[in-house]
Amino acid sequence: MVRAARAARRRAYAPYSRFAVGAAVLTASEEIITGCNVENASYGLSMCAERVAMHRAVAEGHRRLKAVAVAAPGGAMPCGACRQVMCEFGITHVVIAGTRGTARLHTLADLLPDAFGPADLR
């Protein structure tokens, strides 16, 4: 997953921040689907790599996701919006990697404690 996330990072569209990020999602059926950040001159319309990967997975018919790997300079952590989308689709593990070197494994429960999720709406 880290290798796929790092490869996706090379396809990022980040002309404003120059902060390229790649992500790879592992689906319940063990498929890996990637995404990269896509910036927009109207900054609010930009999309994080993690959400691109998760939304691609959903668009390809996956509803249960297991893990996500994120590759960014300095091993940057996912934003709150991405963490919330991870919760929506059942991601339990998040791998954080820099552009090279060793990756770190986190649980989503540690990154988003007391998350609000689908069960809260029942």
C-alpha positions as CSV (number, residue, x, y, z in Angstrom):
1,M,0.0,0.0,0.0
2,V,2.8,2.4,0.8
3,R,4.4,1.8,-2.5
4,A,1.1,2.4,-4.3
5,A,0.6,5.6,-2.3
6,R,4.0,6.9,-3.1
7,A,3.4,6.2,-6.8
8,A,0.1,8.0,-6.7
9,R,1.8,11.0,-5.2
10,R,3.8,11.5,-8.4
11,R,0.5,12.1,-10.2
12,A,-0.7,14.9,-7.8
13,Y,-1.9,18.1,-9.2
14,A,-0.5,20.6,-6.7
15,P,0.5,23.8,-8.6
16,Y,-0.3,26.1,-5.7
17,S,1.0,24.4,-2.5
18,R,3.5,22.2,-4.3
19,F,2.7,19.7,-1.5
20,A,2.0,16.5,-3.4
21,V,0.2,13.7,-1.5
22,G,-0.7,10.2,-2.6
23,A,-3.0,7.6,-1.0
24,A,-3.9,4.0,-1.4
25,V,-7.0,2.3,0.0
26,L,-7.3,-1.4,0.8
27,T,-10.8,-2.6,0.2
28,A,-12.5,-5.5,2.0
29,S,-11.9,-7.6,-1.1
30,E,-8.1,-6.8,-0.8
31,E,-8.1,-4.5,-3.9
32,I,-5.8,-1.4,-3.7
33,I,-7.2,1.8,-5.1
34,T,-5.1,5.0,-5.3
35,G,-5.7,8.7,-5.3
36,C,-3.7,11.9,-5.2
37,N,-4.5,15.4,-4.1
38,V,-6.0,17.7,-6.7
39,E,-5.8,21.4,-6.1
40,N,-8.0,24.2,-7.6
41,A,-7.4,27.9,-7.9
42,S,-10.5,28.2,-5.8
43,Y,-8.8,26.6,-2.8
44,G,-12.0,25.2,-1.2
45,L,-12.6,23.0,-4.2
46,S,-9.3,21.2,-3.7
47,M,-9.5,17.5,-2.8
48,C,-7.2,15.5,-0.5
49,A,-5.5,12.4,-1.8
50,E,-7.2,10.2,0.8
51,R,-10.7,11.3,-0.2
52,V,-9.9,10.9,-3.9
53,A,-8.8,7.3,-3.2
54,M,-11.9,6.5,-1.0
55,H,-14.3,8.1,-3.4
56,R,-12.7,6.2,-6.3
57,A,-13.2,3.0,-4.4
58,V,-16.9,3.8,-3.8
59,A,-17.3,4.7,-7.4
60,E,-15.9,1.3,-8.3
61,G,-18.5,-0.4,-6.1
62,H,-16.7,-0.9,-2.8
63,R,-18.5,0.0,0.4
64,R,-16.3,-1.5,3.0
65,L,-12.7,-0.3,3.2
66,K,-10.1,-1.7,5.6
67,A,-7.0,0.6,5.6
68,V,-5.5,3.6,3.9
69,A,-1.8,4.5,3.3
70,V,-0.9,8.1,2.9
71,A,2.4,9.3,1.4
72,A,3.3,13.0,2.0
73,P,6.4,15.1,2.7
74,G,7.3,14.7,6.3
75,G,4.7,12.0,6.8
76,A,1.9,14.5,7.2
77,M,-1.3,13.2,8.9
78,P,-4.8,13.2,7.3
79,C,-7.0,16.2,7.9
80,G,-10.2,15.9,10.0
81,A,-12.5,15.7,6.9
82,C,-10.5,12.7,5.6
83,R,-10.6,11.0,9.0
84,Q,-14.4,11.4,9.1
85,V,-14.8,9.8,5.6
86,M,-12.5,7.0,6.7
87,C,-14.9,6.4,9.6
88,E,-17.9,6.3,7.2
89,F,-16.4,3.4,5.2
90,G,-15.0,1.4,8.1
91,I,-11.3,2.0,7.8
92,T,-9.6,0.8,10.9
93,H,-5.9,1.3,10.1
94,V,-4.0,4.3,8.7
95,V,-0.4,4.0,7.5
96,I,1.5,7.2,7.4
97,A,4.6,7.4,5.2
98,G,7.0,10.1,4.1
99,T,8.4,10.2,0.6
100,R,10.8,7.5,1.6
101,G,11.9,5.5,4.6
102,T,9.8,3.7,7.2
103,A,6.0,4.1,7.6
104,R,4.0,4.4,10.8
105,L,0.8,2.4,11.6
106,H,-2.0,4.1,13.5
107,T,-5.6,3.0,14.3
108,L,-8.4,5.3,13.1
109,A,-9.7,5.1,16.7
110,D,-6.5,6.8,17.9
111,L,-6.7,9.5,15.1
112,L,-10.5,10.1,15.5
113,P,-11.5,9.3,19.1
114,D,-15.2,9.1,19.8
115,A,-16.0,9.4,16.1
116,F,-19.5,10.2,14.8
117,G,-20.4,7.5,12.4
118,P,-23.3,5.7,10.6
119,A,-24.3,3.9,13.8
120,D,-25.0,7.3,15.5
121,L,-27.9,7.9,13.0
122,R,-29.8,4.7,13.8
